[in-house]
Amino acid sequence: MRRIRLTVAYDGTNYSGWQYQPNSMTIEEQLNRAASELLSEQIAVIGASRTDSGVHALGNVAVFDTEAGMPAEKFAYALNQRLPLDIRIMKSEECPLSWHPRKADCSKTYEYRIYNERIANPMTRLYTHHCYYPLSLGDMRAAAEYLIGEHDFTSFANPDSQVLREGGSAVREIYDITILVEHSRRYYRAGETYGTPATPEGSLEEGMQADENAHRGYYGMMTLKISGSGFLYNMVRIIAGTLLRVGTGLYEPAHVREILLGKDRQLAGPTAEAKGLTLVKLDYKV
């Protein structure tokens, strides 16, 4: 018996999440079907992250066991021939039979994308949350600082989380939160010093400084990138919804600390739309 590890990317728009459901199409179901057809065995994959309905992934991880002698790296190509175009196996490799994607020590990185303009962009509608209010990037970054580190994230978890229902801990560690902004004329990253932006024609406007922290404004494409030891059910989307409230001025940045200490889901912002969320990668520790 061999264990094959897959790195899986997918557009979650047409699926009811990762985990198998009897009356809905899921990523797990498609993988099981494709692998079973390929190998003439009954295959049941084990996924690392059970993403929700409508959530996307660039680097989810799954394993399955097989008696097949096919070279490990060939499974990706063979499975992709049997999968729909919105699911791709990016890599396949052999791993020890004892290795389990949910039990192995790893860090997870998610991105939540926000399209911040008055009018929604039809080209990004399936992969971003549209916010038509001007946002304060400086306030959002200040608020995000309160979330970095090890905390009890009860306020940022869906109460229906299996972990919480079974009496598990809501303590998690967030390693980093970065808010990236991509303008039509310039690209920002937290902590950088910005020069003069180019005009749409490509020339430079003298004296025009890129100060994204000064006022609320429209930032085009905004990406919340968050890495941590693990995340509770809906945690990243609740963080995104809360930071959006900070950005629009409904919450002061320091209020995020009060939300954390309150340990009450009712204190935090709404759960942001699933379509803005992408599981980017899982980094497993050797």
N, C-alpha and C positions, 0 to 999 in steps of 0.2 A: 504494500500500500504506500502511496505517495501523497504528499500534501502540496498543492499548487496555490501560490499566492497571486492574486490579481490586483492591479491598480486600475480602478474603474472611473471613467468620466461619463457624465450624463446630463442631458437637459431634462430637468424634472417636470417640465410643463405638463406633459400628458400622462403623468404617473401619480398614483396615490401614495407616494413615498417609496421608501426602500422595502419595508417589511411586507411579506406575503399577506394578502387579504383575499378571502374566497370570492368576493364579488367585485373586485377592482384590480386594475392592471398596476403592477408594481415592478420596480427594478429587480428585486430578488426573483420574482416569478420569471422574468425574461432571461435572467442568467441561468436559472435552473433548467429552463426549457432548452436553451441553446447548448448547454454543457451535456445534458442528458442525450440530446439528439446526436451530438458529435461523438460521444464516447459509448453510446448504447449501454449506459449504466444509469441508475437512478441517482442523480446528483442533487445535493442540497448545499448551497453555499452558506457560509457564515460571514456576515458583514461586520465591519468595524464600527460604522456609524449608521444608525437607522434614521436616515434623513426623512423629514416630513413631506407631506404632499406638496408638490410644487417647488421644492428646494433642489438646487443643482449641485453638481460636484465635478471637480477636476481631478481629485485624487483620493476618492474613497478606496478602501481596501477590503478584499474578501478572500476567503480560502475555500477550497473543496478538496476532498479526498478521491483518489482514483487508482485503479489498477493499470491504467494505460501507460504504455512505454514511450509515448510521444515526448520529444525534447521539450523541456519546460518553456523555453522562449517561443515555441511554435503555437502554444495554446492561444496566445493573444490573436494571432492572425486567423487561426481556424475558427475561434469563437466570433470574431468580428464579421465573418462571412454569414453568420447565422443570427446576428443581433440586428435590431432596427438601427437606423442611422443616428438616432439620438442617444444611443448607448455605445460606448467604445471601451475596449480593453486596451489601456495604454502600455501595459507591461505585464508579463507573466513570468514567474520564477518559482523554483522549488524551495520549500522551507521545511524545517523539522516537523514531524507529525505532532509534536507537543506544542507547537507554536499556535497561539490563539489571538486573533486580531483585536479582541476586546479586553483581553487579560494582559497583553504585553504592555510594557511601560512606553508611553508615547506622549507627544504634544500634538495638539490639533490647531490648525489655522483656518479661520473662516473669513470671508469677506462679505460685507453687506453693502450693496450699491444703491445709491440714492440719486435720482435725476432731479436736480434742483433748478427748475425754471418755471416760469408762469404757465407755460403750455407743455403738455407731455410730448415726448418724442416717440412716434410710433415705431421707430426702429429699435428702441430699447425697452419697449413696454413689457416684454416677457421676462426681463432679467433685472429690472430695477423697480424700486419704489419711487413713485413720483411725489415730490413735495413742492407745492406751488407757493409756499410762503418763503420769503427771504430768510436765510439762516445766518447765525453768527458762528463762524468756524472757530474763532477764538474761545467762545464760551463752551462749545462742544468739546474742544480739546482739553480745556480746564476741567470740565466735568469728568471726562474719561480718566483723568489722573487718579480720581478717588477710587476707581475700580481696579486699578493695577495692584497686584499682590494677592495674598491669601485672605479670603473673606468668607463669611457665611452669605451665600447668594440666595437665600430663601425669597427675598423680595423680587428677584429676577428669574424665578422659576415658575412654570405652570404647576399649580397645586395637584394636577392630575399626573404629575411625574411619577413613574413607577418607583423611583428611588425614594421620593418623599413619602409615598403611600405605604411603603414597606419599612418606614422608620429610618431610612438611610440619611447620611450626612449631606447637607447642602454646602459644605465647605469645598471651595475650589480655588485654584490659583490662576490668576491671569498674569501672563508674562509681559505682554505688551499690547497696547492699543495705539494704532496709528490711523489718522484720518488724512487721506490723500484727496487732493482736489485737482481735477483736470478741466481747465478752461478751454474755450475755443482758441485762445491766443497764448496760453501758458500752462505749465504744469507745476503744481506745488507739492512739496513734501514737508511734513512737520520737521522743524529744527533747522531748515535750510535758510540762507539769506538770499533774498530774491532781488534780481536786477530789474531793469526797465523792460516791460513786456512789449512784444511786437504788435503792431497794428495788423488788421486783417490783410493789408497789402504786403506785410512782411517787413516794413520799416520800423524804426524805433521812435517813440514819442519821448522827447526830452522832459525830464522832471516828473514823469508819470511813474510812481512807485507802486509796487504790488504789495499792499498792506492788507492782507486778508483778515486781520484780527480787529481792524478798527470799527467796522460797522456791519450790520446785517446786509446781506446781498444775495444775489443769485450766483451760484458757483458751478453751474453746469453739472458735470458728473462728479459725485462725491463717493468715496469708498472708505468704509469703516473696516479696517483690518485688525483682527483680534486673534491672539494666540494664547493658549492656556493648557493646563494639565488635563482638562476635560470640561464638559459643559452639561448643565442640566437641561431638561426638556424645555424648549423655547427660549433658553437663556440668552442666546445671541440676539434673537429677534426682539426680546423685551429690552435688552440693553440699547439696541438701535432705536426702538420706539421712545425710550426715555431720553436718549441724547437728542433726538429730534425735538422733543418738548423743550429741552434746554436751548437748542438752536433757535427756536421760534420765540423764546422769551417767556414761555409759560412756567419754566423752572429756572431758578438761579443755579449756577454750576455747583455751589456748595450743598444744594438740596440733595444731590446724589448721595452724599455721605449720610444724610439723615435717612434716606430710603434704605441704604444698606443696613444701618443700625436698627431700623424699625422691624426688619425681618417679617414683612407683610407684603404679599403680592399686590394688595390694593394701593400701596403707596407709589408704585412705579408706574411708568407710562404704559401705553398699549403695546400689544404684540405686533410688531411691524409685519408687513406682508411677506409671505414665504418666498415669493418669486425674486426678491432682492438678495436672497441668501445663497452663497456658494461655499461648499466645503472645499477648500483649496488643497490642503495636504495634511497628511499625518506623518510625523517624524518619529520613527521608532528608535528607541535607544538600544544600542547593542548590548 
